[in-house]
């Protein structure tokens, strides 16, 4: 059971997410039929402000949750146990709420064989697709050791050791059928507003960003202040996918996840 202060903090954060405007004590009381008096609520607001969870532009205005408060709120509220995702609902609500969503299929694939074509190029045969890269003795020996290795491990190893032609060729092949972006214009606006470099932009738009992420929440190390990235493993059309949702912290992510899983 949460105490009064925590209850009021969660209430004002919820109200702020719904209305995106400063919330006063009387307004909060009437919105959620809170039994505490406005004076009591203001007292707790003052404490929460001193602790860095609420901000106030001037003495007579309402309060807004700080970035730190919103981070902690979503850390406590978001669940990562997702089942099936409705793709049409995802597309609609991503646009409606103002979120960018990046989806990449988690292919259960293996490297089955490598063909040397006259020492000029190599064909890498996976279980469900094939790519070709330029031949070199060192690369050929390196790749022979990866036969029967999982695709996701080959992607990671090839990137880590600098075998970029292999890494890019695999990703290009997967991107054609296994990578989707929803509401990419929202992401491009974010990238332009915060001066993302070309490498970072391409890592999102080509799906490379998903290769390095694990399930969880991401903040400043991935995105600008006041933004959140949410990485989930889930299923779409009974296929395993990795999904990254990107947007501003005050967006209603509980509503979004509810709609795309129950629509």
ABEGO torsion letter per residue (X at the ends): XBBAAAAAAAAAAAAAAAAGBBBBAAAAAAAAGBABBAAAAAAAAAAAAAAGABBBABAABBBBBBAAAAAAAAAAABBABBBBBBAAAAAAAAAAAGBBBBBBBBBBBBBABBBBBGGABBBBBBAABBBBBBBBAAAAAAAAAABGBBAAAAAAAAAAAGBAAAAAAAAAAAAAAABBBBGAAAAAAAAAAAGBBAAAAAAAAAGAAAAABBBEBBBAAABBBGBBBBBBBBBBGGBBBBBBBBBBAABBAAAAAAAAAAX
